[in-house]
Amino acid sequence: MFQKLTAEEFDQLRIKGWGRSSPTYHAIIGLHLGEAIMIPKSGWKRNKPPSSICRSIEKKFASMKVKYKCVALADDSGWAIKRIA
């Protein structure tokens, strides 16, 4: 059935990442200028590549002129993302 939670109990719950709260989204948006991350293909569960998240962030923060370079690795093992602006 249902269980009533206190505010403290709710804050301690582990909640799945979804959409804009996913760990990948936060890792990309948290990059500083010149920083980069590598996302292995084995850990990627979405149908679209990570570049779709980059484009979404670029559109959302267009006024701040946020830009990323998202490239597929030559051995097809994943992607590298670098913040360029």
Helices and strands as residue ranges (DSSP letters): H 7-11, G 19-21, H 23-29, E 36-40, G 41-43, H 51-60, G 62-64, E 68-72, E 78-83
